[in-house]
Amino acid sequence: MENLRVLVTGNKGYIGTVMVPMLQAAGFEVSGLDSDLFDDCIFGDASVTGEIPKIPYLKKDIRDIELSDLKGVDAVVHLCALSNDPLGNLNPKVTYEINYEASVKLAKLAKQAGAERYVLSSSCSVYGATTSDIVNEESEVHPVTPYADSKVMAEKEIAKLADSKFSPTFLRSSTAYGLSPMLRFDLVVNNFIAWSFTKGIVLLKSDGSAWRPFVHIRDISRAFIAALKAPKDLVHNQILNVGKNEENYRIREVAEIAKQTVPNSEIQYVEGAEPDQRSYRVEFDKISKVLPDFKPQWTVAQGAKELYEAYKKVGLLVEEFEGPRYRRITHLENSLRSGRIDSTMRLKTAK
């Protein structure tokens, strides 16, 4: 499947800036689409995080995608979304517009344009509040947030478009972590190491008992590459959890890894910390069978060390990672207040 022309939505985002050069190295011809909502959130410099890849891209809100934007595209990697629960809760209506309605619209237009593959970036958060011990792709989903619910809705609707000429695949990634030029600090591992480094405290806002699977963004990228390269019949209309069985942790175990990674740090719980209802242990047997070329290479402990070394090089301050530049929800709230974006999260064009 090399030389496939791949459109990556969200190419300038947290995962996109890491995935694009990996797709190029794997032999794909890559173009992008991004609204530039977070274009002033670059972390560090290229010596620490790598270059932001320069590829042809459309500066466009995904909700405004048109058939002509997909001309000549063989495959779509759909990353862009209002990503994570706090952002989704900020404006649930807009979350559904972007994560559900626009994802389905993109799939329909991709099919109409003749694209054969469509790989949706979904999330293990769809399992939500689970009662069974370990969940897999056959398990019932229990989304407990607009973000997770929007992903379930998109999966179901896009699956209906599958036929002999159009092949969607749904990759439910574990909780992401890892270094990126567009680093996010609202993710557990990234956040814990940032607190440890700047304050000597791993701050838990829950009691830490919840289970969660974790996966490095480079391993997420490897899963997308493996899905694009796989014979179509193996991934056609398939849901695949992305991660590995050994990388399920209780949140307090991740806090312990952070404590061990950053010298002289300790674990603290916010007052009144309670259990997080979002708790799920996930099985990854299916992806290892369906995509034998997908071999995750990272562990949370390795990722924690990578982040710690990067924070040291940059001299990270708590005001930065808790501030509007790197905290996505604060960035959006500030953009709303300043009038940079309107109430529907669209960038206002300069007049």
C-alpha positions as CSV (number, residue, x, y, z in Angstrom):
1,M,0.0,0.0,0.0
2,E,3.0,2.3,-0.3
3,N,2.6,5.5,-2.4
4,L,-0.9,5.7,-1.1
5,R,-2.1,9.3,-1.0
6,V,-3.2,9.8,2.6
7,L,-5.1,12.8,4.0
8,V,-4.5,13.3,7.7
9,T,-7.0,15.5,9.5
10,G,-5.5,17.2,12.5
11,N,-2.1,17.0,11.0
12,K,-0.9,19.8,13.2
13,G,-2.2,18.4,16.4
14,Y,-0.7,16.4,19.3
15,I,-0.7,13.1,17.5
16,G,-0.7,14.4,13.9
17,T,2.7,16.1,14.2
18,V,4.3,12.8,15.3
19,M,2.3,10.6,12.9
20,V,2.9,12.5,9.7
21,P,6.7,12.0,9.4
22,M,6.2,8.3,10.4
23,L,3.7,7.9,7.6
24,Q,6.1,9.6,5.2
25,A,8.9,7.3,6.3
26,A,6.6,4.3,5.7
27,G,6.3,5.4,2.1
28,F,3.0,7.3,2.1
29,E,2.3,10.6,0.3
30,V,0.8,12.8,3.0
31,S,-1.4,15.9,2.9
32,G,-3.3,17.5,5.8
33,L,-6.3,19.4,6.9
34,D,-6.3,21.4,10.1
35,S,-8.2,24.4,11.5
36,D,-5.0,25.8,13.3
37,L,-7.1,26.2,16.4
38,F,-4.0,25.4,18.5
39,D,-1.3,26.7,16.2
40,D,0.3,28.9,19.0
41,C,0.7,25.9,21.4
42,I,4.1,24.7,20.2
43,F,6.2,23.1,22.9
44,G,9.9,23.6,23.2
45,D,11.9,23.7,20.0
46,A,12.9,21.2,17.3
47,S,16.0,20.1,19.2
48,V,13.7,18.7,22.0
49,T,10.6,17.6,20.2
50,G,11.5,17.4,16.5
51,E,10.4,19.5,13.6
52,I,6.7,20.2,12.9
53,P,6.4,18.4,9.5
54,K,5.8,20.8,6.6
55,I,3.3,19.1,4.2
56,P,0.6,20.6,1.9
57,Y,-2.5,21.1,4.0
58,L,-5.8,22.9,3.9
59,K,-6.5,25.4,6.7
60,K,-10.1,24.5,7.2
61,D,-12.6,23.6,9.9
62,I,-13.5,19.9,9.5
63,R,-17.2,20.9,9.5
64,D,-16.6,22.8,6.3
65,I,-15.1,19.9,4.4
66,E,-16.1,19.7,0.7
67,L,-15.9,17.0,-1.9
68,S,-13.2,18.9,-3.9
69,D,-11.0,18.8,-0.8
70,L,-10.8,15.0,-1.2
71,K,-9.8,14.9,-4.8
72,G,-7.0,12.3,-5.5
73,V,-7.1,11.0,-1.9
74,D,-6.7,7.2,-1.5
75,A,-7.1,7.0,2.3
76,V,-8.2,9.3,5.1
77,V,-6.6,9.2,8.6
78,H,-9.1,11.1,10.7
79,L,-7.5,12.4,13.9
80,C,-9.0,15.8,14.4
81,A,-11.6,16.1,17.1
82,L,-12.3,18.0,20.3
83,S,-10.1,15.6,22.1
84,N,-10.8,14.5,25.7
85,D,-13.5,14.7,28.3
86,P,-13.0,18.3,29.6
87,L,-12.9,19.7,26.1
88,G,-16.0,17.7,25.2
89,N,-17.8,19.0,28.3
90,L,-17.0,22.6,27.5
91,N,-19.7,22.7,24.7
92,P,-21.3,19.2,24.2
93,K,-23.3,20.5,21.1
94,V,-20.1,21.5,19.3
95,T,-18.4,18.3,20.4
96,Y,-21.1,16.3,18.6
97,E,-20.9,18.5,15.6
98,I,-17.2,18.0,15.2
99,N,-16.6,14.5,16.5
100,Y,-19.7,12.9,15.2
101,E,-21.5,14.8,12.4
102,A,-18.3,16.1,10.7
103,S,-16.6,12.6,11.0
104,V,-19.6,11.0,9.2
105,K,-19.7,13.8,6.6
106,L,-16.0,13.3,5.9
107,A,-16.5,9.6,5.5
108,K,-19.4,10.1,3.1
109,L,-17.4,12.6,1.0
110,A,-14.3,10.4,1.1
111,K,-16.4,7.5,-0.2
112,Q,-17.9,9.7,-2.9
113,A,-14.5,10.9,-3.9
114,G,-13.2,7.3,-4.4
115,A,-11.0,7.0,-1.3
116,E,-10.8,3.3,-0.4
117,R,-9.7,3.5,3.2
118,Y,-10.9,5.5,6.1
119,V,-9.2,5.1,9.5
120,L,-11.0,6.7,12.4
121,S,-9.2,7.7,15.6
122,S,-11.6,6.4,18.2
123,S,-10.9,5.8,21.9
124,C,-11.0,3.2,24.6
125,S,-12.9,5.8,26.7
126,V,-16.0,4.5,24.9
127,Y,-15.9,1.6,27.4
128,G,-16.5,4.2,30.2
129,A,-17.8,2.8,33.4
130,T,-17.3,-0.9,33.0
131,T,-18.5,-3.6,35.3
132,S,-16.7,-6.6,33.8
133,D,-13.1,-7.2,34.7
134,I,-11.5,-6.8,31.2
135,V,-13.2,-5.5,28.1
136,N,-12.5,-6.2,24.4
137,E,-14.0,-5.1,21.1
138,E,-17.0,-7.3,21.6
139,S,-17.9,-5.8,25.0
140,E,-20.8,-3.4,25.5
141,V,-19.7,0.3,25.5
142,H,-20.7,2.6,28.4
143,P,-19.7,6.1,27.3
144,V,-20.1,8.5,30.3
145,T,-19.0,11.8,28.6
146,P,-20.0,13.7,25.4
147,Y,-16.5,13.0,24.0
148,A,-16.8,9.2,24.4
149,D,-20.5,9.2,23.2
150,S,-19.6,11.1,20.1
151,K,-16.9,8.5,19.2
152,V,-19.5,5.6,19.6
153,M,-22.0,7.5,17.4
154,A,-19.4,8.1,14.7
155,E,-18.2,4.5,14.7
156,K,-21.8,3.2,14.3
157,E,-22.8,5.6,11.5
158,I,-19.6,5.3,9.5
159,A,-19.7,1.5,9.7
160,K,-22.9,1.6,7.6
161,L,-21.0,3.1,4.7
162,A,-18.7,0.1,4.3
163,D,-18.9,-1.8,1.0
164,S,-16.7,-3.4,-1.5
165,K,-15.2,-0.1,-2.5
166,F,-15.0,1.8,0.9
167,S,-13.3,0.3,3.9
168,P,-13.5,2.0,7.3
169,T,-11.4,0.9,10.3
170,F,-11.9,2.1,13.8
171,L,-8.9,2.3,16.1
172,R,-9.8,2.7,19.7
173,S,-6.6,4.0,21.2
174,S,-5.7,3.7,24.9
175,T,-5.0,6.9,26.9
176,A,-2.2,8.6,25.0
177,Y,1.1,10.0,26.3
178,G,4.5,10.9,24.9
179,L,6.5,13.8,23.6
180,S,5.2,15.9,20.7
181,P,5.9,19.4,19.2
182,M,2.2,20.1,20.1
183,L,2.4,18.6,23.6
184,R,-0.7,18.2,25.7
185,F,-0.6,18.4,29.4
186,D,-4.2,17.3,30.0
187,L,-3.2,13.7,29.6
188,V,-2.4,11.6,32.7
189,V,1.3,10.6,32.2
190,N,2.3,13.9,30.6
191,N,0.5,15.7,33.5
192,F,1.9,13.7,36.3
193,I,5.5,14.1,35.1
194,A,4.9,17.8,34.7
195,W,3.7,18.2,38.3
196,S,6.5,16.0,39.6
197,F,9.1,18.1,37.7
198,T,7.8,21.5,38.6
199,K,6.5,21.0,42.1
200,G,7.9,17.7,43.3
201,I,4.3,16.5,43.7
202,V,2.3,14.0,41.7
203,L,-1.1,15.5,42.2
204,L,-4.1,13.0,42.0
205,K,-7.5,14.5,41.6
206,S,-9.2,11.1,42.1
207,D,-8.5,8.3,44.6
208,G,-6.3,6.6,41.9
209,S,-8.2,3.3,41.9
210,A,-9.5,3.6,38.4
211,W,-8.0,1.3,35.7
212,R,-6.8,2.8,32.4
213,P,-4.8,1.4,29.4
214,F,-2.0,3.6,28.1
215,V,-0.2,3.9,24.8
216,H,2.6,6.1,23.4
217,I,1.6,8.4,20.5
218,R,4.4,6.8,18.4
219,D,2.8,3.4,19.0
220,I,-0.6,4.9,18.1
221,S,1.0,6.0,14.8
222,R,2.4,2.5,14.3
223,A,-1.1,1.1,14.6
224,F,-2.5,3.5,11.9
225,I,0.4,2.7,9.6
226,A,-0.2,-1.1,10.1
227,A,-3.9,-0.6,9.4
228,L,-3.2,1.3,6.2
229,K,-0.7,-1.4,5.0
230,A,-2.8,-4.4,5.9
231,P,-4.8,-6.3,3.3
232,K,-8.2,-4.7,3.1
233,D,-10.1,-7.8,4.1
234,L,-8.3,-8.0,7.5
235,V,-9.3,-4.5,8.6
236,H,-12.5,-3.9,6.7
237,N,-15.1,-2.4,9.0
238,Q,-13.1,-3.7,12.0
239,I,-12.8,-2.2,15.5
240,L,-9.4,-2.6,17.0
241,N,-8.2,-1.6,20.5
242,V,-4.8,0.0,20.3
243,G,-2.3,-0.8,23.1
244,K,-0.9,-3.9,24.8
245,N,-2.2,-6.0,27.7
246,E,0.7,-5.2,30.0
247,E,0.0,-1.5,29.8
248,N,-3.2,-1.4,31.8
249,Y,-2.5,0.4,35.1
250,R,-4.4,1.8,38.0
251,I,-4.0,5.6,38.1
252,R,-2.1,5.4,41.4
253,E,0.4,3.0,39.7
254,V,1.1,5.6,37.1
255,A,1.6,8.1,39.9
256,E,4.1,5.7,41.5
257,I,6.0,5.5,38.1
258,A,6.1,9.3,38.0
259,K,7.4,9.4,41.6
260,Q,10.1,6.9,40.7
261,T,11.1,8.8,37.6
262,V,11.4,12.3,39.1
263,P,13.8,12.5,42.0
264,N,12.5,13.9,45.3
265,S,8.8,13.9,44.3
266,E,5.9,12.6,46.3
267,I,2.3,11.6,45.7
268,Q,-0.5,13.9,46.9
269,Y,-4.3,13.6,46.6
270,V,-6.6,16.6,46.3
271,E,-8.9,17.0,49.3
272,G,-12.0,14.9,49.0
273,A,-10.5,12.8,46.1
274,E,-13.1,10.2,45.1
275,P,-13.1,7.2,42.7
276,D,-13.3,8.1,39.0
277,Q,-16.2,6.4,37.3
278,R,-14.2,6.2,34.1
279,S,-12.5,2.9,34.8
280,Y,-11.7,0.2,32.3
281,R,-9.1,-2.6,31.7
282,V,-8.8,-3.4,28.1
283,E,-7.6,-6.5,26.1
284,F,-5.5,-6.1,23.0
285,D,-5.4,-9.6,21.7
286,K,-7.3,-8.8,18.5
287,I,-4.9,-6.1,17.2
288,S,-1.9,-8.4,17.7
289,K,-3.7,-11.1,15.6
290,V,-5.2,-8.9,12.9
291,L,-2.2,-6.6,12.6
292,P,0.9,-8.7,13.3
293,D,3.1,-5.9,12.0
294,F,1.9,-3.7,14.8
295,K,4.5,-4.0,17.6
296,P,4.2,-1.4,20.4
297,Q,7.6,-0.3,21.6
298,W,6.9,1.9,24.5
299,T,6.0,1.5,28.2
300,V,4.7,4.1,30.6
301,A,8.0,4.0,32.5
302,Q,9.9,4.7,29.2
303,G,7.5,7.5,28.3
304,A,7.9,9.0,31.7
305,K,11.7,9.2,31.3
306,E,11.3,10.7,27.8
307,L,9.0,13.4,29.2
308,Y,11.2,14.1,32.2
309,E,14.3,14.6,30.1
310,A,12.3,17.0,27.7
311,Y,11.0,19.0,30.6
312,K,14.5,19.4,32.0
313,K,15.8,20.6,28.6
314,V,13.0,23.2,28.2
315,G,13.0,24.2,31.9
316,L,9.3,23.7,32.2
317,L,7.4,25.9,34.7
318,V,4.1,25.1,36.4
319,E,2.6,28.4,35.1
320,E,3.2,27.2,31.6
321,F,1.8,23.7,31.7
322,E,-1.2,24.8,33.7
323,G,-1.6,28.0,31.6
324,P,-3.4,28.7,28.4
325,R,-0.6,27.8,26.0
326,Y,-0.5,24.1,26.8
327,R,-3.7,23.4,28.6
328,R,-6.1,22.9,25.8
329,I,-9.3,23.8,27.7
330,T,-7.8,27.0,29.1
331,H,-6.6,27.9,25.6
332,L,-10.1,27.5,24.2
333,E,-11.7,29.4,27.0
334,N,-9.2,32.3,26.5
335,S,-9.8,32.2,22.7
336,L,-13.5,32.5,23.4
337,R,-13.0,35.4,25.8
338,S,-10.6,37.2,23.4
339,G,-12.9,36.7,20.4
340,R,-10.3,34.7,18.5
341,I,-13.0,32.0,18.1
342,D,-16.8,32.2,18.2
343,S,-19.2,30.2,20.4
344,T,-19.1,27.3,17.9
345,M,-15.3,27.0,18.3
346,R,-14.7,28.4,14.8
347,L,-11.7,30.7,14.2
348,K,-12.8,34.2,13.3
349,T,-11.3,35.3,10.1
350,A,-9.5,38.6,10.1
351,K,-11.3,41.4,8.3
